[in-house]
Amino acid sequence: MSKPTDLVQGTLDLLILARRIRQVSRNVLQVNQGALYPALHRLEQQGWIKAHWAETETGRKAKFYSLTRAGRAQMEKEMASWDRLSAAINLVVKTV
């Protein structure tokens, strides 16, 4: 049985596009750096996010990401797909 923190394959991009994964999920979903940074790089190469370097409140440099117009469109497609998939899974699970 999978743990609640395991992500359904293919949902990581959607969650990254939707932002603030840990905070919004109330610490249920956590993405480790080994998965996060390759996904961010992939999303940037696809043109769905853009990055810029800036100084943080503590004075250190950090890379900040923002959603592009193409990223917003992709997020909407991914959300529609997720809605269909999760509705189908709920139908199956609730008939047990």
Rosetta constraint file for C-alpha pairs under 8 A:
AtomPair CA 2 CA 6 HARMONIC 6.34 0.50
AtomPair CA 4 CA 28 HARMONIC 6.87 0.50
AtomPair CA 4 CA 29 HARMONIC 7.39 0.50
AtomPair CA 5 CA 28 HARMONIC 5.98 0.50
AtomPair CA 5 CA 29 HARMONIC 4.94 0.50
AtomPair CA 5 CA 30 HARMONIC 6.40 0.50
AtomPair CA 6 CA 29 HARMONIC 7.61 0.50
AtomPair CA 7 CA 11 HARMONIC 6.54 0.50
AtomPair CA 7 CA 12 HARMONIC 6.97 0.50
AtomPair CA 7 CA 29 HARMONIC 7.79 0.50
AtomPair CA 8 CA 12 HARMONIC 7.93 0.50
AtomPair CA 10 CA 14 HARMONIC 7.77 0.50
AtomPair CA 11 CA 15 HARMONIC 6.18 0.50
AtomPair CA 12 CA 16 HARMONIC 6.10 0.50
AtomPair CA 12 CA 39 HARMONIC 7.58 0.50
AtomPair CA 13 CA 17 HARMONIC 6.05 0.50
AtomPair CA 13 CA 39 HARMONIC 6.68 0.50
AtomPair CA 13 CA 43 HARMONIC 7.36 0.50
AtomPair CA 14 CA 18 HARMONIC 6.05 0.50
AtomPair CA 14 CA 75 HARMONIC 6.12 0.50
AtomPair CA 14 CA 78 HARMONIC 6.15 0.50
AtomPair CA 14 CA 79 HARMONIC 7.20 0.50
AtomPair CA 15 CA 19 HARMONIC 6.24 0.50
AtomPair CA 15 CA 21 HARMONIC 6.29 0.50
AtomPair CA 16 CA 20 HARMONIC 7.60 0.50
AtomPair CA 16 CA 21 HARMONIC 7.00 0.50
AtomPair CA 16 CA 40 HARMONIC 7.66 0.50
AtomPair CA 17 CA 49 HARMONIC 7.90 0.50
AtomPair CA 17 CA 67 HARMONIC 6.96 0.50
AtomPair CA 17 CA 71 HARMONIC 7.18 0.50
AtomPair CA 17 CA 72 HARMONIC 7.77 0.50
AtomPair CA 17 CA 75 HARMONIC 6.22 0.50
AtomPair CA 18 CA 75 HARMONIC 7.30 0.50
AtomPair CA 20 CA 24 HARMONIC 5.94 0.50
AtomPair CA 21 CA 25 HARMONIC 6.04 0.50
AtomPair CA 21 CA 29 HARMONIC 6.49 0.50
AtomPair CA 21 CA 30 HARMONIC 6.86 0.50
AtomPair CA 21 CA 31 HARMONIC 7.84 0.50
AtomPair CA 22 CA 26 HARMONIC 6.09 0.50
AtomPair CA 22 CA 27 HARMONIC 4.76 0.50
AtomPair CA 22 CA 28 HARMONIC 6.77 0.50
AtomPair CA 22 CA 29 HARMONIC 5.52 0.50
AtomPair CA 22 CA 30 HARMONIC 5.40 0.50
AtomPair CA 22 CA 31 HARMONIC 7.80 0.50
AtomPair CA 23 CA 27 HARMONIC 6.06 0.50
AtomPair CA 25 CA 29 HARMONIC 5.85 0.50
AtomPair CA 31 CA 35 HARMONIC 6.52 0.50
AtomPair CA 31 CA 36 HARMONIC 6.13 0.50
AtomPair CA 32 CA 36 HARMONIC 6.07 0.50
AtomPair CA 33 CA 37 HARMONIC 5.82 0.50
AtomPair CA 34 CA 38 HARMONIC 7.08 0.50
AtomPair CA 35 CA 39 HARMONIC 6.29 0.50
AtomPair CA 36 CA 40 HARMONIC 6.11 0.50
AtomPair CA 37 CA 41 HARMONIC 6.14 0.50
AtomPair CA 38 CA 42 HARMONIC 6.12 0.50
AtomPair CA 39 CA 43 HARMONIC 6.09 0.50
AtomPair CA 40 CA 44 HARMONIC 6.08 0.50
AtomPair CA 40 CA 49 HARMONIC 7.88 0.50
AtomPair CA 41 CA 45 HARMONIC 6.19 0.50
AtomPair CA 42 CA 46 HARMONIC 6.26 0.50
AtomPair CA 43 CA 47 HARMONIC 6.34 0.50
AtomPair CA 43 CA 48 HARMONIC 5.35 0.50
AtomPair CA 43 CA 49 HARMONIC 5.90 0.50
AtomPair CA 44 CA 48 HARMONIC 5.78 0.50
AtomPair CA 44 CA 49 HARMONIC 4.89 0.50
AtomPair CA 44 CA 50 HARMONIC 5.74 0.50
AtomPair CA 44 CA 51 HARMONIC 7.51 0.50
AtomPair CA 47 CA 68 HARMONIC 7.06 0.50
AtomPair CA 47 CA 70 HARMONIC 6.71 0.50
AtomPair CA 47 CA 71 HARMONIC 6.87 0.50
AtomPair CA 48 CA 67 HARMONIC 6.13 0.50
AtomPair CA 48 CA 68 HARMONIC 5.35 0.50
AtomPair CA 48 CA 69 HARMONIC 7.36 0.50
AtomPair CA 48 CA 70 HARMONIC 5.39 0.50
AtomPair CA 48 CA 71 HARMONIC 3.58 0.50
AtomPair CA 48 CA 72 HARMONIC 7.31 0.50
AtomPair CA 48 CA 74 HARMONIC 7.34 0.50
AtomPair CA 49 CA 65 HARMONIC 6.33 0.50
AtomPair CA 49 CA 66 HARMONIC 5.42 0.50
AtomPair CA 49 CA 67 HARMONIC 4.45 0.50
AtomPair CA 49 CA 68 HARMONIC 5.16 0.50
AtomPair CA 49 CA 71 HARMONIC 6.00 0.50
AtomPair CA 50 CA 65 HARMONIC 5.53 0.50
AtomPair CA 50 CA 66 HARMONIC 5.45 0.50
AtomPair CA 50 CA 67 HARMONIC 6.47 0.50
AtomPair CA 50 CA 68 HARMONIC 6.55 0.50
AtomPair CA 51 CA 63 HARMONIC 6.35 0.50
AtomPair CA 51 CA 64 HARMONIC 5.46 0.50
AtomPair CA 51 CA 65 HARMONIC 4.40 0.50
AtomPair CA 51 CA 66 HARMONIC 6.47 0.50
AtomPair CA 52 CA 63 HARMONIC 5.58 0.50
AtomPair CA 52 CA 64 HARMONIC 5.40 0.50
AtomPair CA 52 CA 65 HARMONIC 6.59 0.50
AtomPair CA 53 CA 61 HARMONIC 6.57 0.50
AtomPair CA 53 CA 62 HARMONIC 5.59 0.50
AtomPair CA 53 CA 63 HARMONIC 4.45 0.50
AtomPair CA 53 CA 64 HARMONIC 6.08 0.50
AtomPair CA 54 CA 61 HARMONIC 5.52 0.50
AtomPair CA 54 CA 62 HARMONIC 5.67 0.50
AtomPair CA 54 CA 63 HARMONIC 6.43 0.50
AtomPair CA 54 CA 64 HARMONIC 7.05 0.50
AtomPair CA 55 CA 59 HARMONIC 5.48 0.50
AtomPair CA 55 CA 60 HARMONIC 5.38 0.50
AtomPair CA 55 CA 61 HARMONIC 4.41 0.50
AtomPair CA 55 CA 62 HARMONIC 6.09 0.50
AtomPair CA 56 CA 60 HARMONIC 5.47 0.50
AtomPair CA 56 CA 61 HARMONIC 6.10 0.50
AtomPair CA 56 CA 62 HARMONIC 6.48 0.50
AtomPair CA 67 CA 71 HARMONIC 5.51 0.50
AtomPair CA 67 CA 72 HARMONIC 6.38 0.50
AtomPair CA 68 CA 72 HARMONIC 6.21 0.50
AtomPair CA 69 CA 73 HARMONIC 6.39 0.50
AtomPair CA 70 CA 74 HARMONIC 6.14 0.50
AtomPair CA 71 CA 75 HARMONIC 5.95 0.50
AtomPair CA 72 CA 76 HARMONIC 6.28 0.50
AtomPair CA 73 CA 77 HARMONIC 6.43 0.50
AtomPair CA 74 CA 78 HARMONIC 6.10 0.50
AtomPair CA 75 CA 79 HARMONIC 5.98 0.50
AtomPair CA 76 CA 80 HARMONIC 6.22 0.50
AtomPair CA 77 CA 81 HARMONIC 6.25 0.50
AtomPair CA 78 CA 82 HARMONIC 6.02 0.50
AtomPair CA 79 CA 83 HARMONIC 6.05 0.50
AtomPair CA 80 CA 84 HARMONIC 6.37 0.50
AtomPair CA 81 CA 85 HARMONIC 6.20 0.50
AtomPair CA 82 CA 86 HARMONIC 5.88 0.50
AtomPair CA 83 CA 87 HARMONIC 5.97 0.50
AtomPair CA 84 CA 88 HARMONIC 6.21 0.50
AtomPair CA 85 CA 89 HARMONIC 6.22 0.50
AtomPair CA 86 CA 90 HARMONIC 6.06 0.50
AtomPair CA 87 CA 91 HARMONIC 6.25 0.50
AtomPair CA 88 CA 92 HARMONIC 6.40 0.50
AtomPair CA 89 CA 93 HARMONIC 6.06 0.50
AtomPair CA 90 CA 94 HARMONIC 5.86 0.50
AtomPair CA 91 CA 95 HARMONIC 6.39 0.50
AtomPair CA 92 CA 96 HARMONIC 6.97 0.50
